[in-house]
């Protein structure tokens, strides 16, 4: 599969379609091909440890030769994120105010969006810094809505910070003109914002680089996954993020027998036709329904053989 040659892959899809299994199989194949690979789960309902029958958690863990895994822990990342914010404001906020600011930040840990901001910061850190230690990064992302939100954040946050920087610059210029005899004023907050803007911009540049980064969605030949995948591809297109490959998972074998399975196969055919009509711009890769759950590395390897046909 051509897309597997990219350095960074995001594997997304509706819950229950086999997204984590697909990401794990891709990562295992990459490791078996000799690439030092990091499989990262951003899905709060982590499955990677269960698939490899290994306790993973929030620290990078070697699961087999060349393959490392990480299950991002939102609670731990939020804790680290708040700690980093406290470090950033040292010297910026007056010491008399520090205790109150820290209290507000500790309260913010429980606010809506705090875990998402922390997860996003870790994602950026992995893409910009930690990836230098690996040949390949494979992201097993949360169900579709969360994936779109996560992938669109570099652009949204970049726009938001640009607005803050513009206001800050205007304020500093007015202050400099009125009080500081026109000399530039020191503004640590402005500097922190500029650093964050540069990081978001760099991360977005990497996400948009089609030579480095690829997006795969997994779906089943059923009505709701088709609808959700179509919406997701259209939304990501709005951010210039193009899903080039779809894994159509759990396709019934051709040689099914019995009235029930024969009827089911006929029913499935209409959805296969719909998939081929709807996603004519994407490469489609079909993986059959296995008679057993994929619960071992041997089965993952068997699963990944279907990638060679793409």
N, C-alpha and C positions, 0 to 999 in steps of 0.2 A: 504494500500500500504506500503510494508516493508520499502521503502526508506524514508517515512515520519518520521520514528523513529530517523533519524539522526539529529544532532544538527544544521548543516549548509547545506543548499540546494541552488544550483545554477540552475535557470531555464532559458534556452536559446532557441534560434530558430530563424528562418527567420522572417523578419518583416511581420506582418499581419496574423500570424498563430494562434494567441490567447495566446501568451506567457505571457503577463502581466495579462490577465484574469486568466490563470492557476496559476501563482505565487500568485495572490491575493486570489484565492480560496484555495490554499494550506495553505497560511498564516492564513486565516480566520478559516479554519478547525482546525489548530494547536491551535489558540487562544480559539476556542470553546471547544477543548479538555483539556483546562486548562493550556496550556503552555504560558508563557509570550513571545510574539513573536515580532520580528522586521522585517518588510518587507522593503527591501532597493531597490530602483530603481537606476540602474547605466545607464539607457538608457536616453540620452539627450532629447529624445522625451517622457517625462514622461507621463504615463497614470494612475498611481496609484491614484492620487488625483481625477481624473475624474471618475474612477471606484467607489471610495468610496464617491463621491460627497462632498469632503472635500479639503480645501486648505492645502497643506502639505509643499512643498518647502524644503529648505535645513536644517530645524531643525526637530529633532525627534518629531513626533506629535502622540498623542493617537487618534486612529480612532474609536475604540470600546473597550469593556472590554478585557484586555490581549493583544490587538493588537495595535502596534505602527508602524508608517511608516515614511520613510525618502526618499526624492527625492534628490539625490546628485546634487548640482548645480555646474557645472564645473567652472563657472566664480568665484563664491565665494571660491571654493576649491583652485583655482589657486592663488587667492589673499592671502589666508591663507598660502598656500605653500611657496610663495615668502617671506611672512613675517617670516616664520619659518627658511628659508634659511638665511635671514638677521640676525636673532638671532644667528644662528649657527656660523656665521663668525665673530661675535663680539670677539675681542681679538685675532683673527687669522690674520686679515688684518690690516695693519698699518692705523692709524686714518686719515692720509693724503690721503689715497686711498679710504676711505669709501664712500665718495660722488660719486666718479666715479663708484665704484662697485655697489652701490645702483641704479645708473642710468642704468647700464647694466642689472641689475636684473629686473628693471621695464620694460625695453625694452623686456626682455625675456618673459614677461607675454603673449605677443602676438605672440610668436614664435610657429611654428608647434610642436606639442607634449607636450606643456606646460600643457594643460588641462588634457591630458592623464596621465602625471606624477603626477599631483595633485590628480586626481581621484584614481590612483593607491595607493598613500600614504594614502588617506582616507579609501580605502578598507582594507589596511593592519591594519590601526588603529582600524577599526570596528572589524576585525577578532581577533586581539591580545588583545585589551583593552575593547572596548565597549561591546563585547559579554558577558562579565562577568555579565552584568546587565539583560541578557535575557536567556530564555531557548532555544530558536530557532532563527536562522537567516535565512531568505528567501531572496535570491537575484534575482531580476527581471533584467536580464542583457540585454544589447543592442543587436541588431541583430548579427548574427553569427560571422562575421569577427571580430567585436569589442570584443565579448566575448572571442574568442580564444586568441586574443592579451592580454586581461586583465589577463586571467588565466595563460598564459605562461610567464607573466612578472616576477614573483618571480624567476623563473629559469634563464631567460635571464639577469635580473638585477643582480642576484647573481654572475653569471659568469663575468659580466662586472666589478662589484666592486672587485671581486677577482683579476682581472687583474690590477686594479688601486692600490690595496693594495700591490701586488707583486712589482710593480714599485716603490711605495712609500717606501717599506721596503728596497729595494736595494739602493735607493737614501740615505735613513737615515743611512744605514750601511756604505756606502762609506763616507758620511759626518762625521760620528762618527769616522771612522778609520783615516781619513786624518786630521781633525780639532779638534775633541773633545777628543783626546787621548783614543779612544776606548769606552768612556762612552756613554750610550744610550742618544739619543737626544729626547727632548720633541716635539711631533708632534700632535697638536690638530686635524689637518685634518685627520691624520691616525686614530685617536680615533673615530672621527665622522663616517668615512667610516666603521670601524669595527662594530659600533653600528648598522648602516644601514644593513650591511651584516648579522648580527645576526637576525635582524627583518625579512629580506627577507627569511632567512633560516627557521625561525620558522613558518612564514606564509606558506611556501611551504610544510613544514612538516604537517601542519594542513590540507592543501588542499589534500595531498596524503593519509591522514588517512581515510580509507574507513569506519571505524567505526563511524567517526564523520561527514564526509562530503560526500554529494552525488550530482550527476549531472543529471539533467533531460533536455531532449530536447523536444520541442513541434513541431509537423509538421502536415500538412494536407495531405490527400491522393491525392496528386497532384505531377506532375513530378518534378518541380523545388525544392520544399521543400525536397523531397526525396534525390535528388542529393546533395543539400547543407548540409543536415543532415549527409549524408554518409561521405562527405569530412570533416565536422567538427569533427565527431567521430574519423576519422583516424588521423587528426591533433592533437587532444587532446591526443590520445593514444601515440603519439610521446613524450609527456611530462608526460607520466604515469598517466594521468587524464582520468578515464574511465567512460563513460556515460552508466549507467546501466538501465535507464528507459526512455521510450519514451511515450509521450502522443499524441495519434493520434486523433486530434481534428477535429470537424465539419464533422463527418461521417454521411452520409445521412441515415435516418431511413430505416428499412427493408420494411415498408409498404407504400412506396411512390406510388402515383398514377399519371395518366396522362402520355402521350407519352414522353414529354420532361424529366420529372423526372425519368421515367423508363429507358430511354436511358442514362441519367446521372448516374443512379445507376449502370448500366452495365459498363459504362466507369470507374467509381470509383473502381469497383471490381478488375480491372487489377492492379491498384495502391495499393490496399490493399494486393493483392498477392505479389506484388513487395516489399512492406514494410516487410511482413512476411519472404520473402526470404532473403532480404538484411540485416535485423536487427534480425537475428535469435539468436544473443547473448544477446539481450536486452529484458527486460520485456516490453510488449506492453500494453498500457492502452487506451481503446477506449472511446471517449466522442462524443456523437451525436451532429449534428447541431441543435441548438435550434431555435424555431420558432421566437424568439425575441432576441435582443441584451441582453447581460448580463450586466445589469446596476444597479442592486440592491444587497444588502447583501443576501436577500432571494434567488435570482437567483444564487448567488455565492455558497450559501449553497447547493442548488440543484445540481449545477455543481460538487461540491466537493464530492457528494454521489458516483459519478462514481469512485473515488479513492479507495473506500472501496472494489471494486471488484478485485483490483490488488494484 
